[in-house]
Amino acid sequence: MNPINTIFGISSIGKEEISEIQFVSEEVLASVDQINNRRSELQKAMLLGNSEKSKSKIVFATNNGLRKVETTVWAVDDLEVVLKAGVFIPIHAICHVALL
C-alpha cells in the first residue's frame, strides 16, 4: 500500500494523543532514496517550523494502521522527530512528510 495515494483515508490524530501510540518497530520505507528524501523533508519541516512556525503533515505507521498529524516540527535527530510539548515520533515509522 502506498500511503501517499491513500492519504485522504488516514485517520487524523492530535499531537497530544501521540504519546499513547504504539509505533511499528520496522522501517516503513523500502529504499534508501525514500529514506533520504524523508530525512530531507523533515529537515525542511524543522527549519520552517522554527523560523516561521509553519506546520507540516506527517503520516506515520502504528500497530493499528496509518495515522496523520498536522503540527510544527521542532527538532530532528537520527532517531526521532520532536514536536511541540516534547512529543516524539520515531523516524522509521514516518511514511510521508508534507509542508503546509
N, CA, C and O of each residue as an XYZ file, in Angstrom:
400
protein
N       0.850     -1.185      0.000
C       0.000      0.000      0.000
C       0.887      1.237      0.000
O       1.856      1.322      0.755
N       0.548      2.177     -0.843
C       1.292      3.428     -0.919
C       0.558      4.472     -0.086
O      -0.524      4.913     -0.473
N       1.132      4.881      1.069
C       0.418      5.814      1.949
C       0.140      7.164      1.308
O      -0.807      7.846      1.701
N       0.941      7.561      0.335
C       0.720      8.847     -0.311
C      -0.588      8.826     -1.099
O      -1.308      9.824     -1.134
N      -0.891      7.706     -1.721
C      -2.115      7.595     -2.515
C      -3.367      7.431     -1.662
O      -4.475      7.675     -2.141
N      -3.210      7.023     -0.414
C      -4.371      6.803      0.444
C      -4.470      7.839      1.560
O      -5.170      7.621      2.549
N      -3.784      8.945      1.408
C      -3.673      9.935      2.477
C      -5.032     10.462      2.956
O      -5.177     10.812      4.127
N      -6.016     10.519      2.071
C      -7.313     11.053      2.483
C      -8.108     10.053      3.307
O      -9.084     10.437      3.953
N      -7.720      8.783      3.305
C      -8.398      7.774      4.103
C      -7.722      7.505      5.434
O      -8.114      6.579      6.144
N      -6.724      8.286      5.786
C      -5.957      8.079      7.012
C      -6.551      8.909      8.143
O      -6.873     10.083      7.964
N      -6.692      8.288      9.301
C      -7.252      8.982     10.460
C      -6.296     10.035     10.992
O      -5.104      9.776     11.163
N      -6.822     11.220     11.250
C      -6.035     12.286     11.881
C      -5.974     12.035     13.380
O      -6.870     11.433     13.972
N      -4.897     12.514     13.968
C      -4.713     12.377     15.408
C      -4.130     13.687     15.926
O      -3.355     14.341     15.228
N      -4.488     14.064     17.120
C      -3.903     15.248     17.747
C      -2.535     14.926     18.302
O      -2.293     13.801     18.740
N      -1.631     15.899     18.293
C      -0.263     15.624     18.767
C      -0.243     15.179     20.221
O       0.653     14.443     20.636
N      -1.234     15.624     21.000
C      -1.279     15.222     22.405
C      -1.636     13.746     22.581
O      -1.424     13.189     23.658
N      -2.168     13.111     21.550
C      -2.512     11.681     21.601
C      -1.348     10.787     21.172
O      -1.388      9.577     21.395
N      -0.332     11.357     20.572
C       0.765     10.572     20.010
C       1.522      9.797     21.080
O       1.984      8.686     20.818
N       1.659     10.350     22.265
C       2.419      9.667     23.315
C       1.772      8.347     23.732
O       2.423      7.522     24.373
N       0.507      8.134     23.381
C      -0.190      6.893     23.725
C      -0.126      5.846     22.614
O      -0.641      4.739     22.776
N       0.496      6.184     21.498
C       0.526      5.331     20.304
C       1.651      4.302     20.404
O       2.712      4.574     20.966
N       1.401      3.129     19.855
C       2.465      2.128     19.678
C       2.852      2.141     18.206
O       2.055      1.781     17.340
N       4.079      2.558     17.935
C       4.582      2.662     16.571
C       5.103      1.308     16.094
O       5.495      0.460     16.896
N       5.100      1.122     14.767
C       5.711     -0.081     14.214
C       7.192     -0.082     14.574
O       7.782      0.976     14.791
N       7.781     -1.251     14.636
C       9.187     -1.337     15.044
C      10.158     -1.400     13.871
O      11.364     -1.240     14.058
N       9.648     -1.631     12.670
C      10.489     -1.761     11.486
C      10.424     -0.509     10.618
O       9.476      0.271     10.714
N      11.422     -0.321      9.782
C      11.452      0.769      8.807
C      10.278      0.611      7.837
O      10.041     -0.478      7.314
N       9.537      1.714      7.598
C       8.356      1.652      6.731
C       8.663      1.944      5.265
O       7.852      1.630      4.394
N       9.803      2.532      4.984
C      10.147      2.858      3.603
C      11.024      1.764      2.999
O      11.802      1.114      3.697
N      10.881      1.573      1.678
C      11.501      0.438      1.010
C      12.889      0.715      0.445
O      13.662     -0.223      0.248
N      13.227      1.967      0.180
C      14.510      2.235     -0.477
C      15.312      3.308      0.240
O      14.777      4.102      1.014
N      16.598      3.309     -0.036
C      17.491      4.324      0.524
C      17.098      5.701      0.004
O      17.168      6.680      0.748
N      16.689      5.794     -1.250
C      16.257      7.083     -1.806
C      15.054      7.641     -1.052
O      15.006      8.834     -0.751
N      14.089      6.785     -0.748
C      12.914      7.228      0.008
C      13.315      7.681      1.415
O      12.803      8.681      1.918
N      14.214      6.955      2.033
C      14.679      7.310      3.383
C      15.415      8.647      3.353
O      15.211      9.486      4.231
N      16.264      8.850      2.353
C      16.990     10.117      2.228
C      16.038     11.275      1.950
O      16.221     12.370      2.482
N      15.024     11.040      1.120
C      14.027     12.072      0.830
C      13.252     12.431      2.091
O      12.993     13.607      2.345
N      12.881     11.425      2.885
C      12.170     11.685      4.151
C      13.028     12.543      5.060
O      12.531     13.494      5.662
N      14.315     12.220      5.169
C      15.233     12.998      6.018
C      15.295     14.448      5.545
O      15.272     15.368      6.363
N      15.371     14.656      4.240
C      15.416     15.998      3.671
C      14.136     16.771      3.974
O      14.189     17.939      4.359
N      13.000     16.128      3.803
C      11.718     16.785      4.072
C      11.561     17.103      5.561
O      11.009     18.146      5.913
N      12.033     16.227      6.428
C      11.975     16.501      7.871
C      12.864     17.679      8.238
O      12.496     18.488      9.089
N      14.030     17.785      7.609
C      14.920     18.921      7.863
C      14.265     20.236      7.427
O      14.332     21.238      8.138
N      13.630     20.218      6.247
C      12.913     21.411      5.773
C      11.787     21.768      6.728
O      11.601     22.936      7.068
N      11.034     20.757      7.161
C       9.925     20.992      8.088
C      10.432     21.600      9.397
O       9.790     22.489      9.957
N      11.575     21.129      9.883
C      12.143     21.670     11.117
C      12.584     23.119     10.919
O      12.298     23.970     11.761
N      13.275     23.408      9.818
C      13.731     24.775      9.569
C      12.558     25.742      9.461
O      12.592     26.824     10.047
N      11.522     25.363      8.716
C      10.349     26.229      8.579
C       9.550     26.302      9.872
O       8.975     27.344     10.186
N       9.509     25.221     10.615
C       8.807     25.222     11.897
C       9.452     26.160     12.895
O       8.765     26.870     13.629
N      10.770     26.161     12.919
C      11.485     27.023     13.868
C      11.536     28.474     13.434
O      11.475     29.371     14.274
N      11.649     28.722     12.136
C      11.792     30.109     11.673
C      10.456     30.793     11.421
O      10.308     31.985     11.688
N       9.486     30.046     10.909
C       8.222     30.663     10.521
C       7.000     30.063     11.210
O       5.864     30.437     10.918
N       7.246     29.125     12.130
C       6.159     28.427     12.845
C       5.226     27.709     11.869
O       4.039     27.537     12.147
N       5.775     27.293     10.721
C       4.995     26.577      9.717
C       4.687     25.168     10.197
O       5.479     24.549     10.908
N       3.521     24.676      9.796
C       3.121     23.316     10.146
C       3.410     22.366      8.993
O       3.537     22.768      7.837
N       3.506     21.105      9.349
C       3.696     20.037      8.380
C       2.690     18.932      8.653
O       2.203     18.772      9.772
N       2.390     18.169      7.603
C       1.561     16.980      7.764
C       2.511     15.795      7.770
O       3.317     15.627      6.855
N       2.409     14.973      8.812
C       3.256     13.796      8.943
C       2.350     12.575      8.979
O       1.436     12.490      9.799
N       2.614     11.630      8.081
C       1.894     10.358      8.053
C       2.838      9.314      8.627
O       3.988      9.206      8.202
N       2.351      8.547      9.590
C       3.204      7.562     10.248
C       2.439      6.266     10.488
O       1.208      6.241     10.515
N       3.206      5.188     10.661
C       2.634      3.855     10.838
C       2.615      3.471     12.312
O       3.613      3.602     13.020
N       1.461      2.997     12.753
C       1.305      2.495     14.114
C       0.949      1.011     14.033
O       0.726      0.477     12.947
N       0.899      0.360     15.173
C       0.479     -1.039     15.196
C      -0.984     -1.192     14.815
O      -1.438     -2.306     14.556
N      -1.734     -0.086     14.774
C      -3.157     -0.107     14.408
C      -3.421      0.578     13.075
O      -4.556      0.966     12.800
N      -2.396      0.735     12.243
C      -2.573      1.350     10.928
C      -1.933      2.720     10.824
O      -1.232      3.172     11.730
N      -2.188      3.370      9.698
C      -1.611      4.686      9.434
C      -2.391      5.779     10.145
O      -3.611      5.697     10.287
N      -1.673      6.802     10.588
C      -2.266      7.986     11.207
C      -1.558      9.203     10.624
O      -0.459      9.096     10.079
N      -2.204     10.365     10.746
C      -1.558     11.610     10.306
C      -1.775     12.681     11.356
O      -2.757     12.668     12.098
N      -0.831     13.610     11.399
C      -0.903     14.734     12.319
C      -0.413     15.971     11.583
O       0.521     15.897     10.784
N      -1.037     17.097     11.850
C      -0.573     18.381     11.334
C      -0.034     19.160     12.513
O      -0.766     19.478     13.451
N       1.259     19.469     12.459
C       1.921     20.059     13.608
C       3.206     20.748     13.185
O       3.619     20.663     12.029
N       3.831     21.428     14.125
C       5.123     22.067     13.910
C       6.225     21.105     14.328
O       6.175     20.536     15.418
N       7.212     20.922     13.472
C       8.379     20.097     13.791
C       9.414     20.999     14.446
O       9.860     21.982     13.852
N       9.795     20.657     15.680
C      10.748     21.484     16.419
C      12.183     20.999     16.289
O      13.111     21.807     16.252
N      12.372     19.677     16.219
C      13.733     19.148     16.131
C      13.701     17.781     15.454
O      12.693     17.074     15.476
N      14.847     17.432     14.847
C      15.017     16.134     14.202
C      16.402     15.635     14.585
O      17.389     16.357     14.438
N      16.477     14.395     15.080
C      17.789     13.790     15.304
C      17.870     12.505     14.484
O      17.073     12.313     13.566
N      18.793     11.645     14.790
C      18.969     10.430     13.993
C      17.824      9.433     14.154
O      17.589      8.611     13.269
N      17.114      9.502     15.274
C      16.094      8.500     15.562
C      14.668      9.027     15.654
O      13.719      8.294     15.378
N      14.508     10.291     16.040
C      13.172     10.800     16.332
C      12.954     12.209     15.801
O      13.892     12.961     15.533
N      11.669     12.530     15.663
C      11.223     13.886     15.365
C      10.579     14.400     16.644
O       9.777     13.705     17.267
N      10.934     15.624     17.032
C      10.364     16.232     18.231
C       9.335     17.267     17.800
O       9.626     18.167     17.013
N       8.122     17.119     18.334
C       7.043     18.062     18.078
C       6.874     18.958     19.290
O       7.574     18.800     20.290
N       5.952     19.892     19.203
C       5.635     20.762     20.329
C       5.294     19.929     21.562
O       4.771     18.822     21.439
N       5.583     20.448     22.726
C       5.261     19.830     24.010
C       6.044     18.540     24.245
O       5.603     17.685     25.013
N       7.203     18.389     23.593
C       8.049     17.239     23.841
C       7.500     15.911     23.355
O       7.840     14.865     23.907
N       6.669     15.932     22.344
C       6.112     14.714     21.761
C       7.088     14.203     20.702
O       7.629     14.989     19.924
N       7.312     12.897     20.672
C       8.260     12.285     19.754
C       7.573     11.321     18.798
O       6.607     10.652     19.164
N       8.087     11.255     17.555
C       7.690     10.228     16.587
C       8.987      9.595     16.086
O       9.882     10.308     15.630
N       9.102      8.263     16.163
C      10.307      7.632     15.622
C      10.369      7.793     14.103
O       9.373      7.585     13.410
N      11.523      8.159     13.598
C      11.665      8.432     12.165
C      11.354      7.201     11.323
O      10.771      7.335     10.247
N      11.720      6.018     11.774
C      11.497      4.809     10.982
C      10.016      4.545     10.723
O       9.678      3.805      9.799
N       9.126      5.137     11.523
C       7.680      4.934     11.368
C       7.033      5.966     10.453
O       5.854      5.833     10.127
N       7.768      6.989     10.030
C       7.214      8.061      9.215
C       7.210      7.654      7.751
O       8.250      7.328      7.179
N       6.019      7.679      7.152
C       5.835      7.300      5.745
C       5.945      8.488      4.811
O       6.452      8.364      3.696
N       5.469      9.642      5.264
C       5.363     10.798      4.368
C       5.383     12.085      5.185
O       4.839     12.144      6.287
N       6.022     13.119      4.624
C       6.064     14.457      5.228
C       5.668     15.451      4.138
O       6.201     15.407      3.030
N       4.735     16.345      4.454
C       4.337     17.378      3.514
C       4.321     18.713      4.240
O       3.756     18.827      5.327
N       4.936     19.718      3.642
C       4.922     21.066      4.212
C       3.573     21.706      3.896
O       3.084     21.605      2.771
N       2.980     22.358      4.874
C       1.674     23.003      4.671
C       1.822     24.483      4.441
O       0.826     25.181      4.252
